[in-house]
């Protein structure tokens, strides 16, 4: 007999979700074994990292949340949405390059980095609303939208729900909500169940935030060392602040509700040009395969010898592909 654990939901309407108990317990056991091997003081956040040349750190209250974002340059808008366990700093190199031709806008997602930590709103539909309103706040009616990992899920939902806001869509090594494979006993990845469990991941990563984030980055990278210690320190100092790990895990806790919402929009045609850019040793061809039915103007780029963190593992290949697409 299969047993299920209830997990708090942030999906609109308050629909509860349940996680397969076996998935949670398998994830918990693995994480506990890993986290007990080392303890160290985690860096503490509170101020922006060193900004790229010419960039500014700004705040805006949009859709009921105070978001932090970094902006630079002038011209058409280019919005860069980070994933977990990162912040806007994941785009540090891309900001400087693309600010020569675009107004680059790189926010910290709701609850992450210097953005406000809210009790709810981590479903990707709400994040899409956040980004739509931020684009308008900065003074644009539309933008080129680039999203990686969790930011990619929000970008996908944004393109479907507000297509007039998205000039071109770039999905960087992410999965469409509902296609992730969250059950580790059926070939899925263990960390989904662990991150979605209520309270357990916070308890087991407390005081070990940097070690946990560093291990996750190493596990999902192919080009080891591409994300250096200074970048990991930058990410960890924010996630180690009170509530920082919870808001990150809440992005996962909303995934089953994200999948339910995406079921209502899947198959609709995306009218804008779409590019997928993935790592061969990560998502590979699967993202483009899943998108072909709804993206008639699809370009697919797979970076060889690259893992999940494409913009940081392969910055030249990533930026060259992105430039060719958004500057066309």
N, C-alpha and C positions, 0 to 999 in steps of 0.2 A: 504494500500500500504506500502510495507516495504522499508525503507530507509537505505542507507549504508554510512559509513564514510570511506574515503580513509586513509590508514596508510602507512607510508614509509616502504619500504621493503629492507632487506639486502640480499635477496636470489640472487644467481648467475644469471646473465642475467637481473636483474633489474625489474622483473615482479612485478607489484603493487598488493597489497592485500586490501581487504575491510572487514570491521568488521560490524556486525549487530548493527545498531544504538541503538536498545533496550538493547542489551547486555552491550554496553559501558555505556549508561546512568544509567542502574541499578547498575553497578559496581561503577560508579562515585558517585552516591547518597549515597551508603552505606559507601564508603571510606571517603567521605566528612564528614558524620555524625560522624564517628569514630575519624577522625583525629582532628576535632575541639574540642574534649573533653580535650585535654592536649597538652601543649607545653613545650619543654625543650631543652637545648643545647645538640647537638649530639656530641659524641666523634669524633675526627679527626684522620684519618689514616696517614701512611707515613713510618712505619718501621714494620718489621716482629714481630709477637707475640712471646712470649717465646716458644722456640723450645723444642720438646721432646728430651730426653737424646740421645746424639750421632747424632742428626740430623743437617743438614746444610741448610741454605737458599741460593739459587742459582738463577741466571738469564740466559736465553738463548734467542737468536733471532732465531725464527723458523717460516717458512711460512709467513715471513714478519711482525711478531709481536714479541715484547719482552715479554716473559712469565716469571713470577716468579714461582718457585717451591721449595718445601722442599723435601729433600732426606735423606735417612738413610739406614744403613745396607749394606749387600752384598748378592750375590746369584742371582737367577732369578729375573726379573723385575716384580714388582707389582705396577700398576698405579691406583691411587685413584682419582676419578673425583667427585667434590662436586656439589651441587645444589644451588638453590636460596632459601633463602637470606643468603647464607653462603660463606665461603672461604675454603682454604686448611685446616683451623683450625678445620673443622668438623671431620677430621680424626686424630686429635691429639692423642687420645688413641690408635687407630689402628696402627699408625706409630710405636710407641714404641714396641708393641707386635710383629708385623710382620717383623720388621727390624732384628730380630734374625735369620730369614730364607731367607729373600728376600732383594733385593735392592728396597726399597719403594720410589715411586715418586709421590708426591702429589702437583699438580700444582694449582695455581689460574687460572681459566679459563680466556680466553681473556676478557679484560675489567674489571675484578673483582679483588679485593684485590690489590696487588702490580703489577699485570700484566698491560701491556699497554692498555689504553683505545683507541680503534680504532673507526672510524666513521661507519664501516660496518664489516661484517664477523661474525655475531652472529647466522647465520643459522648453523644447526648442522653438515652439510657437511664440512663447513670451520673449525668448532671446531674439527672435526675428523681429518682433515688435520694437524691442530696444534698438536694434540696428537701424530699422526704418526711420525711427524718430531721431536717432543720432545723425543720420545722413541729412535729414531736413534741418536739424539744429545747426549743422555746420554750413548750411546754405545751398544744398544741392537737392535736385528732384530725383536724380538717379546716380548710380555709381557702378563701377566695376567691383564686384564682390569676390574676395578670395577667402576661402575657409579651410582650415586644417583640423582634422580630428573632430572634437566637439564643435568647434567653430564651423567646420564643414557641414555638419548636420543642421546647424542653425541657418547657414547660407542656403542649403537645399530647400528648407522650409520657406525661407524668405522669398526665394525665386518662384515658388509655387503660389504663395499667398499674396505677394505684392510684386508681380512680374514687371510692372512699370518702373519699379525702383532699381531693378537689376539690369544694367546695360550689358554686361558680360559676366558669366558665372564661372568661377574656377574652384573646383573641389580637389583639395590636396590630401591624398592618402587618408580617406575617411570611408565610412560605410553609411549607406542610406539607412535611416532608422528602421528597425525591424529585420535587417539582414545581417546583424552583427554575429549571431551565433553565441548566445549568452550562456548556454548550458555546457559546462566543461565536460560533463560525462557523455556528451554527444559531439565531441570534437571542438567545442567552443573554448574560449580563453578563460582561465580560472579567475582573473581579477574582476570580471563583471559581477559575479555573485558576491565576491568579497566587498567590493565597493558599494554595492546596492544594499547590503545588510545594514540595518539601523543600529548605529552606535558601535558595532564591533570594529570597523576599520579605524575609527577615531581612537578607540581604546588601545589598539595594538600598534598604532603608529605614533602615539603621543611621545614626544621627546626624541623621536627617531625620524622626523619628517624628512630631513635631508637624506638620510640613508635610504629611506623608502623611495623617494623621488629619483635619486641617483640610480638605484637598482632598476626601477621601471624604465628609465631612459636607456640604460645599458641593454636591458632585455629587448627593447623594441628598436634599437639601432643596429645597422649593419656596419657602418663605418665608425668603429669604436673610437672614442676620443674626439669626434667631430663636435660634440657638445661638451665644452670644457668645464672645468671645476668652477670657474667664475660665473658661467651661465647657470649652472646648477645651484650655486649659492644664491643667485638672484631669484630664481624661482622659489627655492626653499624658504627664503626669508619672508616671503609673502604667505605661502601656505602654512608656515609655522605660527602665524599670528592667530589670536583667539578666533575660532570659527573658520579658519582658513581651509583646513582639511575637510571640514563638513561641507562647505559650499562647493568644493571640488567634487566630493563624493555625490553631492546632490545632482550634479550633471548626469551621473550614472543612474541615480535613483529615479530619475524621470524617464529613463529610456523605454520602459515598457509602455508608458503612456504616450511617448513620442511615436512609438510604433503604431499604436491605435490611431493616432491622428493621421499619420502618414498613409495608413490604409485608405483614408477618405480622399487622398489627393494623388496617389500613385496612378500612373498611366496617363495623366493629363500631359499634354505636350508643353514643353518648355520652349517659349518663343525666342529666347535670346541665344546667342552662341554660348556653348558650354565647353569647358576643357576639364579633363581629369588629368592630374599629374601625381603619379604614385611611385613608390619604391618597388623594385622587382622582388626584393626580399621581404615585402610587407603585403600591401593590398594587391599589387600587381595589376593584372587585367580585369579583376573581378568588378571593380567600380564601374569601368566603362561598359562592361557587359550588362550590368544591372541598369545602366542609364540609357542604353541604345533605344529602347522602345519609346522613351519620352523626350529624348534630346536629338531632334533631327539634324541640328547643327553641332555635332559632337566632334571634338578633337581629343585624342588620347595620347598622353605621353607617359611612358614608363621609364624611369631612370634605373639603369643597370647598377648592380652592386650598391644598392641603397636600401635602407630600411624605412621605418615609419616617419622619421622627422626630416622630410625631404628638403625643406627650406634651409635647414641647418647642416644636414649631412652632405648635401650637394648644392651649395649656394649658387655656384656659377651655372650649373645645368638648370636649376630651378628658375633662376632669374632670367636666363636666356629664353627659356620656354615661355615664361610668363610675359616677357616683353614682346615676343613675337605674336602672342595672342592678343594682348590688350592694346598694343600699339598698331595693330593691323588696320 
